[in-house]
């Protein structure tokens, strides 16, 4: 969340300095599978999200990683955090501080 906010601040500062509006990919350059993110959420929060496994849809890429070189070049932004667990902890803390929710486990669904 911190990196995302910093990127938005950099973009707003550029606009205020007369830059044109642009679209930017934000990321660390490292990909994480959906399953790795789900397992990370479970590890950080102690809660398992309901999951339904299904075959890959036609046209879904096997791997998708954001290229953030443009935002680095134009706005001089680079992420400070690249550790998936740290990113999940940061997002979880942000959410809990704004929307209190008890840490009751969510219902488990098949396979994980």
N, C-alpha and C positions, 0 to 999 in steps of 0.2 A: 504494500500500500504506500509506503514511504517513497519508493522509486517512482511509482505511478504519479503520485502527487507532485514530486519534483519535476517530472517530465512535463506535466501540465503547466506548472509555474514557468518553466523555461519557454514553453510555447507562448504563453501569455506575454512574457517579457519581450519576446521577439516581435509579437504583434504590436505591442506598445511602442517598440522602436522602429516601426514602419515595415516590418517584414510582411510578405504575403501569407495568407492562410495556406497551410499544407497538411497533408495526411502523413502520419508517421507510424511505423511499426515500432512497438516497444517490446523489448525482451532481452534476455541474457545471451542469446545465441545457442542455448542448450535446450533441447527438447525434453519433455517429460510425458510419459504415457498417462492416459486417463487413470489406469490402475495404480500407477505410482502416486498420483495426486490423491486418489481416494485412500490409499494406504497411509499416505502422509497425514491426511485429515484425521484418520482413525488414530494414528500415533500421537498427534498433537492434542486432540480433543477428547480422546477416549470414546468417541462415538463413531459407530459405523453407519455410513449413509446407505439407504436402500439401493441396491444395484440389480439391474437386469441385464445379463449378458446376452448379446445377439451377434449374429454374423456381421462382418463389415458390409456397409452399404456400397452399392456400385458407385464408383467414382470417388470414394473416400481415399485420400492419400494415405500411404503407409506411414509417412513421417511428415510433420509440418513444423517448421521452426521459423520464427520471425527473424528477418534481417533488419537489425536496428542500425545499420551503418549510416543511413541518411540522417537520422536524428542525431547521431554522434557527430557527424560532419557539419550539419547545419546549425544545431542548437547546442553542441558540445555537451550532450547528455549521455551519460553511461550509467548503467545500473550499479548500485552499491551492493546489492544483495543478489547472490546467485544460488544460494543453498535453498533447496525446495522446502525443507523443514522450517527454516527461518522465515521464508515467505509466508508459509501457512500460519506460523505462530503470529506473525505481524498482522495478517488479515483477520485471524481469529480474535486477537486482542482488540483490534479496531472495531470489529462487529460487536463484541461483548460490551465494550465501553459505551456504545451508542444504542444497542438493542439488547438489553439484558435477557439472557435465556439460560435457564438452568442446564447443567451438563447431564441431563438424563439421556440414556442411550436411545437412539432411534431404533425403530423396528428393523431387524435384520431381514434381508431377503435372500433368495437363493444364490449360492455361489459367491465366493470371494477369495 
